[in-house]
Amino acid sequence: MRTTKAAGARRLGLIPPYLFAEIDRKVQEKKRSGIDVISLGIGDPDLPTPKRIVSVLQEAAADADNHRYPSYFGLAELRGAIANWYRDRFDVRLDPQTEVLPTLGSKDGISHVPLALVDPGDIVLAPDPGYTVYVTGALMAGAEPYTMPLKPENDWLPDLDAIPDEVAQRARLMWLNYPNNPTAAVADRKFLTRAVDFCRERGIVLCHDAPYSEIAFDGYRPLSLFEIPGAKEIGLEFHSLSKTFNMTGWRLGWVCGRADLVALIGQLKTNIDSGIFQAVQWAGIEALNGGEEETRAACEVYARRHRLVADTLNSLGWKITPPRATFYVWAPVPDGYDSIGFASHVLDEVGVNITPGVGFGAHGEGYFRLSVTAPDARLAEAMKRMEKLRH
Ligand SMILES: *Cc1c(COP(=O)(O)O)cnc(C)c1O
């Protein structure tokens, strides 16, 4: 018998282990040894999916019409519901036939975009710190990621003027993500306009990842990229039901924007997956058509938790203002620690799992991210434990 020729493809060797998988392994180890770990590590809503949405799934799951291969491009009813949602929420018109493509969660769309739009050797501009899939997706496609540092002095917005001309010339695609994971920063109209102009002048596809567009507080309403004039000529926007309707496990999102780009992603995906279980699509239609009362109520819960975390950390010497959007708190690690060191210290000392900033890129070093998606009692317990932390 011959041994296999390789343990894995070279392209996988380019990709560091998925941070959350690594952390999960460590947390599981602790749990096995009997420690009651409170996880504030992953952004995964603890609140359940609203009942009306679950009910539609239950009914649709029992209907044999939904048991066969779905359409590659999603139910027309779902694409229509997405276009209507955009119109009502942002006053933006999308053609549901050509400008909307449902995806298996937005990670599906995000990870595959470079395979559809970028050639090997092209540059993909990605924020650092940022959602790691922007970089790994580029690497899988043989592209060259170029990081745009996000810094506190720029309010965690990339400095577009700092991108060298020769880099911008080779760049095919730019990622932005506001409201932002992990920094919880938001982007105003001025910055988004600047980004649209920058990409238009240089022929770069601007991809805006917007899963937190509905997770915002105190009357703040995040913008859609397509509220910016000219954005649809160069842009794509990625949305998800995961965060808006507490549906991370359901895998439903969409990409929308310039029709020919959407079509290319659709063409690629016909060769990768075979669509989204139709019962899930019907539930998604119910979600989008049902108004935003539940989302607003969830946001009140997150805002209350944000205040608890800010009060606790501020009593320990931090200076944190609760964020305007997302369910994350992004804060500097204390002097004398790097981010992995501090996260390990917190896990070992008090059994609370937070995410080291460096896991989101080199420029996340010196920070940690904490997610307020733990039940109230668990978050309160975690904050009590933090007060006992020695450092
Ligand atoms: C959660 C998240 C996503 C992906 O969500 P899906 O569950 O795949 O829809 C994408 N981008 C960012 C920045 C996220 O935080």
The ligand as an SDF file (V2000), in Angstrom:
LIG
                    3D

 15 15  0  0  0  0  0  0  0  0999 V2000
  -21.3740   37.1520   12.4550 C   0  0  0  0  0  0  0  0  0  0  0  0
  -20.6380   37.7940   11.3560 C   0  0  0  0  0  0  0  0  0  0  0  0
  -20.7780   37.3520   10.0390 C   0  0  0  0  0  0  0  0  0  0  0  0
  -21.4110   36.0680    9.5810 C   0  0  0  0  0  0  0  0  0  0  0  0
  -22.6160   35.7450    9.9720 O   0  0  0  0  0  0  0  0  0  0  0  0
  -23.3750   34.5180    9.3350 P   0  0  0  0  0  0  0  0  0  0  0  0
  -23.8690   33.7530   10.5180 O   0  0  0  0  0  0  0  0  0  0  0  0
  -22.4630   33.7090    8.4860 O   0  0  0  0  0  0  0  0  0  0  0  0
  -24.4530   35.1230    8.5410 O   0  0  0  0  0  0  0  0  0  0  0  0
  -20.1470   38.0540    9.0330 C   0  0  0  0  0  0  0  0  0  0  0  0
  -19.3980   39.1260    9.2980 N   0  0  0  0  0  0  0  0  0  0  0  0
  -19.2220   39.5560   10.5380 C   0  0  0  0  0  0  0  0  0  0  0  0
  -18.3680   40.7510   10.7570 C   0  0  0  0  0  0  0  0  0  0  0  0
  -19.8160   38.9070   11.6120 C   0  0  0  0  0  0  0  0  0  0  0  0
  -19.5790   39.3360   12.8440 O   0  0  0  0  0  0  0  0  0  0  0  0
  1  2  1  0
  2  3  1  0
  2 14  2  0
  3  4  1  0
  3 10  2  0
  4  5  1  0
  5  6  1  0
  6  7  2  0
  6  8  1  0
  6  9  1  0
 10 11  1  0
 11 12  2  0
 12 13  1  0
 12 14  1  0
 14 15  1  0
M  END
$$$$
